[in-house]
Amino acid sequence: MISRRRFVAEILPVSLLGLVSLRVQAASSSDADPSAWVVGMMNQVLADIRRDPALKKEDPARIRTFVSNRILPVVDFPRMTRTAVGPQWRQASADQRRQLEDGFRNLLTRVYSGAFSGVKDYRAELVPGRGAAGATPIVRTRLVSKTEKPVDVGYRLAKGANGWQIIDVNVSGIWLVQNYHSQFGSILANGGIPALIASMNDKNSALNRKQ
């Protein structure tokens, strides 16, 4: 399996770029073809990032605003958090669950800064093959560039109250939530939910100091 350091430094930011490339369209997203919705929104927001100097310079405040406006409506963070934590989620109190959701969301948000400066001339294309289908369809895309190697990014979606929502992302064969589940597992085995909350807080503080 790929090392955690390389996943966070190189691959995770690209997957988060994919997440940030999706925006809710309340009037039509619930009925839209998931493949067309994903690819269209990715390309639209890739263009938005290239036009915004503050994002390309990785301005923390601008990134937080962009993430709040573009990601939160379309990513099912509670479900992603429950899946990443695993069976011990059922043992967590309501307050601990809130802290886990906040910590996981903040952790992913703070890593976004590694994606914006690397947008360059990437564009999204649908990977040829079977169309997305089922209750949790997987949309397979490829980020292509004239100067960089292509990056395969897959999205697992579920239908939410306001339309499609992302519940996991796959970059070059690695599922985001599954990877975090493996990382969290060793922490939970040694210290349970309190240790995982403390670990998330420490990582968020460290990332915050770098910004």
DAKA-V962047 format. One record per pair of residues at least 12 apart in sequence whose ideal C-beta (glycine too) atoms are under 10 Angstrom apart, sorted by the first residue. I is the first residue (numbers start at 1). J is the second residue. D is the distance in whole Angstrom. If there is no record, write none. Layout:
{{I;J;D} {I;J;D}}
//
This chain:
{{1;174;8} {1;179;8} {1;182;8} {2;171;10} {2;172;9} {2;173;9} {2;174;6} {2;179;8} {4;179;8} {4;180;10} {4;182;9} {4;183;6} {7;171;9} {7;172;10} {7;174;7} {7;176;9} {7;179;6} {7;180;10} {7;183;9} {8;107;10} {8;111;7} {8;114;8} {8;179;9} {8;183;10} {8;203;10} {8;207;10} {9;111;9} {9;114;7} {10;114;9} {10;118;10} {10;171;10} {10;172;10} {11;151;8} {11;153;10} {11;171;5} {11;172;6} {11;173;10} {11;174;6} {11;176;9} {11;179;9} {12;108;8} {12;111;6} {12;112;10} {12;114;8} {12;115;9} {12;169;9} {12;171;7} {12;174;9} {12;176;7} {12;179;8} {12;180;9} {13;111;6} {13;112;7} {13;113;8} {13;114;4} {13;115;4} {13;116;9} {13;117;9} {13;118;7} {13;171;9} {14;114;9} {14;115;6} {14;118;7} {14;122;9} {14;143;7} {14;151;5} {14;152;10} {14;153;7} {14;169;9} {14;171;6} {14;172;8} {15;108;10} {15;111;10} {15;115;8} {15;151;9} {15;153;6} {15;154;9} {15;155;9} {15;168;10} {15;169;5} {15;170;8} {15;171;4} {15;172;9} {15;174;8} {15;175;9} {15;176;5} {15;179;10} {16;67;9} {16;71;9} {16;108;6} {16;109;9} {16;111;6} {16;112;5} {16;113;9} {16;114;8} {16;115;5} {16;116;10} {16;169;8} {16;171;9} {16;176;8} {17;42;9} {17;45;9} {17;46;8} {17;49;8} {17;112;8} {17;114;9} {17;115;4} {17;116;8} {17;118;7} {17;119;7} {17;122;8} {17;124;10} {17;143;8} {17;151;9} {17;153;8} {17;169;10} {17;171;10} {18;38;9} {18;42;7} {18;45;10} {18;46;10} {18;115;9} {18;124;8} {18;141;7} {18;143;8} {18;151;9} {18;153;4} {18;154;9} {18;155;7} {18;166;9} {18;169;6} {18;170;9} {18;171;7} {18;176;10} {19;42;10} {19;67;9} {19;70;9} {19;71;6} {19;74;8} {19;75;6} {19;108;8} {19;112;8} {19;115;9} {19;153;9} {19;155;8} {19;166;6} {19;169;6} {19;176;9} {20;41;10} {20;42;9} {20;45;6} {20;46;9} {20;48;10} {20;49;8} {20;55;9} {20;63;9} {20;66;7} {20;67;7} {20;69;10} {20;70;6} {20;71;6} {20;74;10} {20;75;10} {20;109;10} {20;112;6} {20;115;7} {20;116;8} {20;119;10} {21;38;8} {21;39;9} {21;40;10} {21;41;6} {21;42;4} {21;43;8} {21;44;8} {21;45;4} {21;46;6} {21;47;10} {21;48;9} {21;49;8} {21;70;8} {21;71;10} {21;115;10} {21;119;10} {21;122;10} {21;124;7} {21;141;9} {21;143;9} {21;153;9} {21;155;10} {22;37;8} {22;38;7} {22;40;9} {22;41;5} {22;42;7} {22;44;9} {22;45;7} {22;70;7} {22;71;8} {22;73;9} {22;74;5} {22;75;8} {22;155;8} {22;157;10} {22;164;8} {22;165;9} {22;166;7} {23;37;10} {23;40;10} {23;41;5} {23;42;10} {23;44;7} {23;45;6} {23;48;9} {23;69;8} {23;70;5} {23;71;9} {23;73;8} {23;74;7} {24;37;10} {24;41;9} {24;69;10} {24;70;8} {24;71;10} {24;72;9} {24;73;4} {24;74;5} {24;160;10} {24;162;6} {24;163;6} {24;164;9} {24;165;9} {25;37;8} {25;40;9} {25;41;8} {25;73;10} {25;74;10} {25;162;9} {25;163;7} {25;164;10} {26;73;8} {26;162;6} {26;163;7} {27;163;9} {28;163;8} {29;41;9} {29;73;9} {29;74;8} {29;159;9} {29;160;9} {29;162;7} {29;163;3} {29;164;5} {29;165;9} {30;159;7} {30;160;8} {30;161;9} {30;162;7} {30;163;4} {30;164;7} {31;163;8} {31;164;10} {32;163;7} {32;164;7} {33;131;8} {33;132;8} {33;137;10} {33;139;9} {33;164;10} {34;131;9} {34;132;5} {34;133;9} {34;134;10} {34;137;5} {34;138;9} {34;139;5} {34;155;8} {34;157;5} {34;159;9} {34;163;10} {34;164;6} {35;126;6} {35;127;9} {35;131;6} {35;132;5} {35;133;10} {35;137;8} {35;138;10} {35;139;5} {35;140;8} {35;141;8} {35;155;10} {35;157;10} {36;126;8} {36;131;10} {36;132;10} {36;139;9} {37;74;10} {37;132;10} {37;139;8} {37;155;10} {37;157;9} {37;163;8} {37;164;6} {38;124;8} {38;126;8} {38;132;8} {38;137;10} {38;139;4} {38;140;9} {38;141;6} {38;153;9} {38;154;10} {38;155;6} {38;157;8} {38;164;8} {38;166;9} {39;123;9} {39;124;5} {39;125;7} {39;126;5} {39;127;10} {39;139;8} {39;141;6} {39;142;10} {40;124;9} {41;70;9} {41;74;8} {41;124;9} {41;164;10} {42;122;9} {42;123;8} {42;124;4} {42;125;9} {42;126;10} {42;139;10} {42;141;7} {42;143;8} {42;153;8} {42;155;9} {43;122;9} {43;123;6} {43;124;5} {43;125;9} {43;141;10} {44;124;10} {45;66;9} {45;70;7} {45;119;10} {45;124;10} {46;119;6} {46;120;9} {46;121;9} {46;122;6} {46;123;7} {46;124;7} {46;143;8} {47;119;9} {47;123;9} {48;66;8} {48;70;9} {48;119;10} {49;66;8} {49;115;9} {49;116;6} {49;117;9} {49;118;10} {49;119;5} {49;122;10} {50;116;10} {50;119;6} {50;120;8} {50;121;8} {50;122;9} {52;66;8} {52;116;8} {52;119;10} {54;66;9} {54;116;9} {55;112;10} {55;113;9} {55;115;10} {55;116;5} {55;117;9} {55;119;8} {56;116;6} {56;117;6} {56;118;10} {56;119;7} {56;120;10} {57;116;8} {57;117;8} {58;112;9} {58;113;5} {58;114;8} {58;115;9} {58;116;6} {58;117;6} {58;211;8} {59;113;9} {59;116;9} {59;211;9} {60;109;10} {60;110;9} {60;112;10} {60;113;7} {60;208;9} {60;210;10} {60;211;4} {61;211;10} {62;116;9} {63;109;8} {63;110;9} {63;112;6} {63;113;6} {63;115;9} {63;116;7} {63;211;9} {64;106;10} {64;109;7} {64;110;9} {64;112;9} {64;113;10} {64;211;10} {66;109;10} {66;112;8} {66;116;8} {67;105;9} {67;108;9} {67;109;5} {67;110;9} {67;112;6} {67;113;10} {68;109;9} {71;105;9} {71;108;8} {71;109;8} {71;112;8} {71;166;9} {72;105;8} {72;109;9} {73;160;9} {73;162;7} {73;163;9} {73;165;8} {74;157;9} {74;160;8} {74;162;8} {74;163;8} {74;164;7} {74;165;6} {74;166;6} {75;105;9} {75;108;9} {75;160;10} {75;165;6} {75;166;5} {75;167;8} {75;168;10} {75;169;9} {76;157;9} {76;158;7} {76;160;6} {76;164;10} {76;165;4} {76;166;7} {76;167;5} {76;168;9} {77;101;6} {77;102;9} {77;104;7} {77;105;5} {77;108;8} {77;109;10} {77;165;9} {77;166;9} {77;167;10} {78;97;8} {78;98;10} {78;100;10} {78;101;6} {78;104;9} {78;105;9} {79;101;10} {79;158;7} {79;160;9} {79;165;8} {79;166;10} {79;167;5} {79;168;9} {79;177;9} {80;101;9} {80;104;7} {80;105;9} {80;108;9} {80;165;10} {80;166;8} {80;167;6} {80;168;7} {80;169;9} {80;176;8} {80;177;5} {80;180;9} {81;97;8} {81;100;6} {81;101;5} {81;102;9} {81;103;9} {81;104;5} {81;105;8} {81;108;10} {81;177;9} {81;180;9} {81;184;10} {82;97;8} {82;100;9} {82;101;9} {82;104;10} {82;177;10} {83;167;8} {83;168;7} {83;175;10} {83;177;5} {83;178;8} {83;180;9} {83;181;7} {84;100;9} {84;104;6} {84;168;9} {84;176;9} {84;177;5} {84;178;8} {84;179;9} {84;180;4} {84;181;5} {84;182;9} {84;183;9} {84;184;6} {84;185;10} {84;196;10} {85;97;9} {85;100;6} {85;101;10} {85;104;8} {85;177;10} {85;180;9} {85;181;8} {85;184;6} {85;185;9} {85;188;7} {85;193;8} {85;196;7} {86;181;6} {86;182;10} {86;184;7} {86;185;7} {86;188;7} {87;185;10} {87;188;9} {88;100;10} {88;184;9} {88;185;9} {88;188;5} {88;189;9} {88;192;7} {88;193;6} {88;196;8} {89;188;10} {89;193;8} {91;188;10} {91;192;8} {91;193;7} {92;192;9} {92;193;5} {92;194;10} {92;196;9} {92;197;9} {93;193;8} {95;197;10} {96;192;10} {96;193;5} {96;194;8} {96;196;9} {96;197;7} {97;193;9} {99;193;9} {99;194;10} {99;196;9} {99;197;5} {99;198;10} {99;200;8} {99;201;8} {100;184;9} {100;193;7} {100;196;7} {100;197;6} {100;200;7} {102;197;9} {102;200;9} {102;201;10} {102;204;9} {103;196;8} {103;197;6} {103;198;9} {103;199;9} {103;200;3} {103;201;6} {103;202;10} {103;203;8} {103;204;7} {104;177;10} {104;180;8} {104;184;9} {104;196;10} {104;200;7} {104;204;10} {105;200;10} {105;204;10} {106;200;8} {106;201;9} {106;203;9} {106;204;5} {106;207;9} {106;208;9} {107;180;9} {107;199;10} {107;200;6} {107;201;10} {107;203;6} {107;204;6} {107;207;8} {108;176;8} {108;180;9} {109;204;9} {109;207;9} {110;203;8} {110;204;6} {110;205;10} {110;206;9} {110;207;4} {110;208;7} {110;210;9} {110;211;7} {111;203;9} {111;207;7} {113;207;8} {113;210;9} {113;211;7} {114;207;10} {118;145;10} {118;148;8} {119;143;9} {119;145;9} {120;143;10} {120;145;6} {120;146;9} {120;147;7} {120;148;6} {121;144;9} {121;145;5} {121;146;6} {121;147;7} {121;148;8} {122;142;10} {122;143;5} {122;144;7} {122;145;5} {122;146;10} {122;147;10} {122;148;7} {122;150;9} {122;151;8} {123;142;9} {123;143;7} {123;144;6} {123;145;8} {123;146;10} {124;141;5} {124;142;7} {124;143;6} {124;144;8} {124;151;10} {124;153;8} {125;141;7} {125;142;5} {125;143;8} {125;144;6} {125;150;9} {126;139;8} {126;140;7} {126;141;6} {126;142;8} {127;139;9} {127;140;4} {127;141;6} {127;142;5} {127;150;10} {127;152;7} {127;153;9} {127;154;8} {128;140;9} {128;142;10} {132;154;10} {132;155;9} {132;156;10} {132;157;7} {132;164;10} {134;156;10} {134;157;10} {134;158;10} {135;157;9} {135;158;7} {135;159;7} {136;156;6} {136;157;7} {136;158;5} {136;159;9} {136;167;7} {136;168;9} {137;155;9} {137;156;8} {137;157;5} {137;158;9} {137;159;9} {137;164;9} {138;154;5} {138;155;7} {138;156;5} {138;157;8} {138;168;9} {138;170;8} {139;153;9} {139;154;7} {139;155;5} {139;156;8} {139;157;7} {139;164;9} {139;166;10} {140;152;7} {140;153;8} {140;154;5} {140;155;8} {140;170;8} {141;153;5} {141;154;7} {141;155;7} {142;154;10} {143;171;9} {149;172;10} {150;172;10} {151;171;7} {151;172;7} {152;170;8} {152;171;7} {152;172;6} {152;173;8} {153;169;7} {153;170;7} {153;171;5} {153;172;8} {154;168;9} {154;169;7} {154;170;4} {154;171;8} {154;172;10} {154;173;9} {154;175;8} {155;167;9} {155;168;8} {155;169;6} {155;170;8} {156;168;4} {156;169;8} {156;170;7} {156;175;8} {156;176;10} {156;177;9} {183;196;10} {183;199;9} {184;196;6} {184;199;8} {184;200;9} {187;199;5} {187;200;9}}
//
